[in-house]
């Protein structure tokens, strides 16, 4: 067995810690909207990104959310079945399919978004204003660095990850 010069302490490993934080926050928000609306985390993320950037294709949703295309496809199918989202042809290119929230989808988005924002406020409440600003700067720097470490990502995804909810 090769000698391991550096131990990986998972509980101190930044990607692991960020993943745990993200999953914990997402589950907390998901508990609110899953119970009331039957939405999965990927389904809400699709709705959230379409609420911010209407008229994207499924591929563009995957890029903006950094979600796997299969997860996006399943979420889109779930949302279509629940009549929260429709897929239609783009006017400028009939071969391109775009996604749009239905009136029912917009209504649910209007109810869930404030819940998500309340959760964010509660999560940030122990931080001072200065700490919140520094957190924003640090997350931005780490995101930019992570994008350079993932050269296979599209230019569109590098411009804007979209909301991570």
C-alpha positions in Angstrom: 0.0 0.0 0.0 1.3 3.4 -0.9 2.2 5.8 1.9 -0.4 8.5 2.3 1.4 11.7 3.0 -1.8 13.8 3.6 -4.9 12.6 5.3 -8.3 13.6 4.1 -10.3 14.7 7.1 -13.7 14.7 5.5 -15.3 16.9 8.2 -12.7 19.6 7.3 -12.8 19.1 3.5 -14.3 22.3 2.0 -16.3 20.6 -0.8 -17.8 18.1 1.6 -18.7 20.9 4.1 -20.3 23.0 1.3 -22.2 19.9 0.1 -23.5 19.2 3.7 -24.5 22.9 4.1 -26.3 23.0 0.7 -28.1 19.7 1.3 -29.2 20.7 4.8 -30.5 24.1 3.6 -32.2 22.5 0.6 -33.9 19.8 2.7 -35.1 22.5 5.1 -36.7 24.5 2.3 -37.9 21.2 0.6 -39.8 20.2 3.7 -41.9 23.4 3.3 -42.7 23.0 -0.4 -42.7 19.2 -0.7 -45.4 18.8 1.9 -47.6 21.6 0.6 -47.1 21.2 -3.2 -45.5 17.8 -3.7 -42.4 19.2 -5.3 -39.0 17.6 -5.2 -35.8 19.7 -4.8 -34.9 19.4 -8.5 -38.5 20.4 -9.5 -38.4 23.5 -7.3 -34.9 24.4 -8.7 -36.3 24.2 -12.2 -39.3 26.3 -11.2 -37.0 28.8 -9.5 -34.7 29.2 -12.4 -37.6 29.5 -14.9 -39.1 32.1 -12.5 -35.9 34.2 -12.8 -35.1 33.3 -16.5 -38.4 32.4 -18.3 -38.2 30.6 -21.7 -35.1 28.5 -21.2 -34.6 25.1 -22.7 -34.0 22.1 -20.4 -30.3 22.2 -21.3 -30.1 25.8 -20.3 -31.9 25.0 -17.0 -29.3 22.3 -16.4 -26.5 24.7 -17.1 -27.8 27.5 -14.9 -28.5 25.2 -12.0 -25.4 23.0 -12.4 -27.8 20.1 -12.2 -27.5 16.8 -14.1 -29.5 16.8 -17.4 -31.3 13.6 -16.3 -32.4 15.2 -13.0 -33.6 18.2 -14.9 -35.5 16.0 -17.4 -37.2 14.1 -14.5 -38.1 17.3 -12.8 -39.5 18.8 -16.0 -41.6 15.6 -16.5 -42.9 15.9 -12.9 -43.8 19.5 -13.4 -45.5 18.8 -16.7 -47.5 16.0 -15.2 -48.6 18.4 -12.4 -49.5 21.0 -15.0 -47.0 23.5 -13.5 -44.9 23.7 -16.6 -45.3 23.5 -20.4 -42.9 22.8 -23.1 -43.4 24.7 -26.4 -41.4 25.5 -29.5 -39.4 28.7 -29.5 -40.9 31.3 -31.9 -37.5 32.1 -33.4 -36.5 28.4 -34.0 -39.3 25.8 -34.0 -36.7 23.1 -33.5 -35.8 24.5 -30.1 -38.1 23.6 -27.2 -38.5 26.1 -24.3 -40.0 25.7 -20.9 -42.6 28.0 -19.3 -44.4 28.0 -16.0 -48.1 27.7 -16.3 -50.4 30.0 -14.3 -50.6 27.3 -11.7 -46.8 27.1 -11.7 -46.5 30.8 -11.3 -49.0 30.7 -8.4 -46.9 28.1 -6.6 -43.7 29.9 -7.4 -45.3 33.0 -5.8 -46.0 31.0 -2.6 -42.7 29.2 -2.4 -40.3 32.0 -3.2 -41.1 34.0 0.0 -40.6 30.8 2.1 -37.2 30.3 0.5 -36.3 33.9 1.2 -37.5 33.6 4.8 -35.3 30.5 5.2 -32.3 32.4 3.7 -32.9 35.3 6.2 -33.1 32.9 9.1 -29.9 31.1 7.9 -28.0 34.4 7.6 -29.4 35.9 10.9 -26.4 34.9 13.0 -24.1 36.9 10.7 -23.4 40.6 10.9 -23.8 42.8 7.9 -20.1 42.8 7.4 -19.9 39.0 7.6 -22.7 38.7 5.1 -20.9 40.9 2.6 -17.7 38.9 3.2 -19.6 35.6 2.7 -20.9 36.9 -0.6 -17.4 37.9 -1.7 -15.9 34.5 -0.7 -18.7 32.5 -2.4 -18.2 34.6 -5.6 -14.4 34.0 -5.5 -14.8 30.2 -4.8 -17.5 29.9 -7.6 -15.2 31.6 -10.1 -12.3 29.4 -9.1 -14.5 26.3 -9.3 -15.6 27.2 -12.8 -12.0 27.4 -13.9 -11.4 24.0 -12.4 -14.4 22.6 -14.5 -13.3 23.5 -18.1 -16.1 21.3 -19.6 -18.8 23.7 -18.5 -20.5 25.8 -21.1 -19.8 29.6 -21.3 -23.4 30.3 -20.4 -23.1 28.3 -17.2 -19.9 30.1 -16.4 -21.7 33.5 -16.7 -24.5 32.7 -14.3 -25.1 29.6 -12.2 -28.5 30.8 -11.3 -30.1 30.3 -7.9 -28.8 27.5 -5.7 -31.9 26.7 -3.6 
